[in-house]
Amino acid sequence: MLLPEELDIEATLFSGQTFAWRRAADGLAGCADGRAAYLDTESRTLLVEEGTEAFWRRYFNLGCDYGPIFKKLAGDAYVSRAFAAYGGMRILNQPVWETLCAFIVSANNNIKRIGGIIGRLCAMMGEPRRAGPETVYTFPGPEAILREGEAALYALGLGYRAPYLYGTAKAVAEGFDLSALPRTGYENAVRALTRLPGVGEKVADCVLLFSCGYSMAFPVDVWVRRVMRVLYGAEGPSAKVKAKGRALFGEDAGVVQQILFHAARMGVFPELCRADPALCDSPSACVPNV
C-alpha cells in the first residue's frame, strides 16, 4: 500500500497526535486497533495485514482535502506560513480507546516521555504482532489494565496519572460507551468525556479531534496558548482562547490548531522567542527535531 506524496508522514505521525509509532532501522513500526503496520519511509510503502487496507486509509485520513481550509485562510500570514511548512500533515482517525488513554497519560508530560510510557504499557499488557521486520504490541483493552492493576501503572511511570487511567478503564469496562462519542455531537461528547477520571477539556478535545472526527475541537496546551497569545492577542482562560480560535479559523479550527502547534514547536515562528526569550533556552523551542 503506497502512501501519497502529498502526505507529510513525519508531521502526521510525530506531531503529538499519536504515540503509536516508533522509528525502526529502515522505517516506522506501528499498531492501531490490533492491526500492525510497517512503513518503509524511503519508498512510502505501508506493509499491512491482508484485508486491513481500508482501515489504514481511514486511519491516515487519505480521502481528506485541506485545500479549501488553506484557501479560506489565505489572508492569515501565520496560518499561511504554517501550512507552507506542514500543509501535508493530516489529522488521524485513531481508535477512541487508545487515544483516550494516551491523552490521559499526556497530562503535564512531554511527547518523548508519553511515547515511552505508552510503549511500555503495550509491551507489558498487549499482544505481540509482526510489523514487517519489527515486532510491535497491541494496545491493551480496559480489561487487561484492570487485570494488571493500578500498581502496574505506577511501575510503568504514570505517577499520579495511574489512578486516572485505571479509573477510566473501569468506567469503560462497566459500560461507558466510547463508540457513541463520534455521533453524539461535540458538546455532548465533551460533557461525557469530562466525567471520566483525569479527563479535562483539553484531553477531551484531543480525543474528539484525533479519533472522533470533530474538526472544530481546539485543544489548548502551553504551545497553543503561546501561539494564540503572541500571534493573535488571545489571552485568558482556555475557554476564551478556544472561542478566539474558532472565531478566527471556523469549523475546521482543530485542523489549523494542530498545524500551528507543530509549526510553533518546530521553530517556524521566531516571533514566539522574541516575545519570550526564555523559550529559546528550552530544547523544545525554536529548534527542529523536538
PyMOL commands that set and color helices and strands:
alter all, ss='L'
color gray80, all
select helices_A, chain A and resi 9-13+53-59+67-72+77-86+96-105+111-125+142-148+150-155+159-173+178-183+186-193+201-211+222-232+238-265+271-275+277-281
alter helices_A, ss='H'
color red, helices_A
select strands_A, chain A and resi 21-23+27-32+35-40+45-48+128-131+134-137
alter strands_A, ss='S'
color yellow, strands_A
deselect
rebuild
show_as cartoon
